Amino acid sequence: ITNILYLQKKYWNNGDIDGFMKGYWNSEDLIFTSAKHKPVYGWKTLIERYKESYPDIYSMGELKFDILEVELISDTTSKIYGGWELIRMNDHPIGEFWLDLRKFNNTWLITKDSTISY
């Protein structure tokens, strides 16, 4: 279940938002929420927001995270809670995330991402 997050981290740290987005469910039913922005609905809308917010590898920084809890709800649904940080030249944002995942054809994908930053 957690492998998808480690793969996302690899893509992020290589400046590859398209690769990073492979961890999300490519559906209009995907949901992303944060405390600072309006909710985002749909994979296409989310990738556009990521590309606008992080136009280059320098703005993306180095992603690090700690997975603090993994809860298997059923054979095909799971929840993950953790903490994240971005290490960038001019700042160091940190926060927490709550993810809902679903298993599609033996692949776990994020169906809902709720992220906050401090």
ABEGO torsion letter per residue (X at the ends): XAAAAAAAAAAAAAGBAAAAAAABBBBAABBBBBAABBBBBEAAAAAAAAAAABABAAAAEBBBBBBABBBBABAABBBBBBBBBBBBAABBBBBBBBBBBBBBGGBBBBABBBBBBX
